Amino acid sequence: MCVLGCRGALDIGSSKRIVGVVDDEIDITTLFHDVLCENVLDASVYAFNDPVAALKHFTENKSDYALIISDLRMPGLNGLELLKKVKGDKPKVRTILMSAYNLEDYPTYQKYMKEGVIDSTIEKPVTINRLCQRVKDELNAYEPKIENKK
């Protein structure tokens, strides 16, 4: 299991936000982690190759989580189920599902889109510019003050 973390440049007290990246491919998590740490300065970025470890980190730090980016196909806990658990625990957290596969082939995907479990998607391969823009868009859509902290 690989866990990578960086602290955002604007990490100021209770306004800190966490972005989690979850993919079973270490090359993807390393690349996404490094790119987001460089380009999304108002968040701390954590990358996980194990979805169960990512869920544990989220559960322990959920008040600071603003966004989870998850791959669809992973061993142990797939991305759809991971994002459902995350949204069940903190409905306001933003979620991005990424996949190299046609998501329309997954009935659960369509159901979760309708239910608001998945806020947006990224098709792999993705350009660095598109990844950074999508993350910034989702962070801008995050509304932490509306949510009741648990």
Secondary structure, DSSP 8 states (H G I E B T S, - for coil): --EEEE--TT--GGG--EEEEE-S-HHHHHHHHHHHHHH-TTSEEEEES-HHHHHHHHHHHGGGEEEEEEES--SSS-HHHHHHHHHHH-TTSEEEEEESS-GGG-HHHHHHHHHTS--EEEESS--HHHHHHHHHHHHHH--GGGS---
